[in-house]
Amino acid sequence: MKYLLVIMLLTGCADKLYSVNKRINSYQYIPHGAAKDFYKNGGGDCKAFAVIKYQELLKDGYDMKFVIIPKEKTTGLAHAVLEVDGLILDNMNDKLNRASSVKGYRVNYETMQLIARK
């Protein structure tokens, strides 16, 4: 995985992911805020952040998965993030972390299928 991150840095992929993550993270966290109203309302909940990042990166051909973390370490609540090519894009953190460093998460296939239909 360390080599994948180095390759991504060399090709500029990590720069693109960091840029999208940071830009979308500049919006406000709104509990229960939907992705469809994200830009109108100036933000959304963690699931909406993941969906918006997915939509932004879809055209670039990344391997992406919606991930649910059953118990996020700082809040103790369930949390949604986007995994892109083995890296986690999280609305609570501008830094890109390796997916392998996140414990106890599962892919949310239901969300992936809903987005794929749109």
C-alpha positions as CSV (number, residue, x, y, z in Angstrom):
1,M,0.0,0.0,0.0
2,K,2.9,2.4,0.7
3,Y,4.1,2.0,-2.9
4,L,0.6,2.7,-4.2
5,L,0.6,6.0,-2.3
6,V,4.0,6.9,-3.8
7,I,2.8,6.1,-7.3
8,M,-0.3,8.2,-6.7
9,L,1.8,11.1,-5.5
10,L,4.1,10.9,-8.5
11,T,1.2,10.8,-11.0
12,G,-0.7,13.6,-9.3
13,C,-3.7,11.4,-8.3
14,A,-3.2,12.1,-4.6
15,D,-3.1,15.9,-5.4
16,K,-6.5,15.6,-7.1
17,L,-8.0,13.6,-4.3
18,Y,-6.6,16.0,-1.6
19,S,-7.9,19.0,-3.6
20,V,-11.4,17.6,-3.9
21,N,-11.5,16.4,-0.3
22,K,-10.3,19.8,1.0
23,R,-12.6,21.8,-1.2
24,I,-15.7,19.8,-0.4
25,N,-14.8,19.8,3.3
26,S,-14.9,23.6,3.3
27,Y,-18.7,23.3,3.3
28,Q,-20.7,23.1,6.5
29,Y,-21.7,19.9,8.3
30,I,-25.5,19.9,8.5
31,P,-27.0,16.9,10.4
32,H,-29.3,15.0,8.1
33,G,-28.5,17.3,5.2
34,A,-29.0,15.5,1.9
35,A,-26.6,15.4,-1.1
36,K,-29.3,16.7,-3.5
37,D,-29.4,19.9,-1.5
38,F,-25.7,20.1,-0.7
39,Y,-24.8,23.2,-2.7
40,K,-28.1,25.0,-2.1
41,N,-27.8,24.5,1.7
42,G,-24.0,25.0,1.9
43,G,-23.3,21.5,3.1
44,G,-24.8,18.3,4.4
45,D,-24.2,15.3,6.6
46,C,-21.3,12.9,6.3
47,K,-23.1,10.7,3.8
48,A,-23.8,13.8,1.6
49,F,-20.1,14.7,1.7
50,A,-19.2,11.2,0.5
51,V,-21.8,11.3,-2.3
52,I,-20.7,14.8,-3.5
53,K,-17.0,13.7,-3.5
54,Y,-18.0,10.5,-5.4
55,Q,-19.9,12.6,-8.0
56,E,-16.9,15.0,-8.4
57,L,-14.4,12.1,-9.0
58,L,-16.6,9.8,-11.0
59,K,-15.5,11.1,-14.4
60,D,-11.8,10.5,-13.5
61,G,-12.3,6.7,-13.3
62,Y,-11.2,6.1,-9.7
63,D,-12.1,2.9,-7.9
64,M,-14.5,4.2,-5.2
65,K,-16.5,2.7,-2.4
66,F,-18.9,4.2,0.2
67,V,-17.7,3.1,3.6
68,I,-19.6,3.1,6.8
69,I,-17.6,3.2,10.0
70,P,-19.9,1.7,12.7
71,K,-18.3,3.7,15.5
72,E,-16.1,6.7,14.6
73,K,-13.3,7.1,17.2
74,T,-13.9,10.8,18.2
75,T,-17.8,10.8,18.2
76,G,-18.6,7.2,18.9
77,L,-21.3,7.4,16.2
78,A,-21.7,5.7,12.8
79,H,-19.9,7.7,10.1
80,A,-19.8,7.6,6.3
81,V,-16.7,8.3,4.2
82,L,-15.5,7.6,0.6
83,E,-12.7,5.2,-0.1
84,V,-10.9,6.1,-3.3
85,D,-8.1,3.8,-4.6
86,G,-7.4,2.7,-1.1
87,L,-7.4,6.2,0.5
88,I,-10.1,7.6,2.8
89,L,-11.7,10.9,2.0
90,D,-13.4,12.1,5.2
91,N,-15.4,15.3,5.9
92,M,-13.9,15.3,9.4
93,N,-10.3,15.4,8.1
94,D,-8.6,17.1,5.1
95,K,-5.7,14.6,5.3
96,L,-5.9,11.4,3.2
97,N,-5.5,8.3,5.2
98,R,-5.0,4.7,4.0
99,A,-8.1,2.6,4.2
100,S,-6.1,-0.1,6.0
101,S,-5.7,2.3,8.9
102,V,-9.4,2.5,9.5
103,K,-10.7,-0.3,11.8
104,G,-14.1,-2.0,11.6
105,Y,-15.5,-0.4,8.5
106,R,-17.8,-1.9,5.9
107,V,-18.6,-1.0,2.3
108,N,-22.2,0.5,2.0
109,Y,-23.4,-1.2,-1.2
110,E,-26.9,0.2,-0.9
111,T,-25.6,3.8,-1.3
112,M,-23.4,2.8,-4.2
113,Q,-26.3,1.3,-6.0
114,L,-28.5,4.3,-5.4
115,I,-25.8,6.6,-6.8
116,A,-25.2,4.3,-9.8
117,R,-28.8,4.6,-10.9
118,K,-28.7,8.4,-11.1
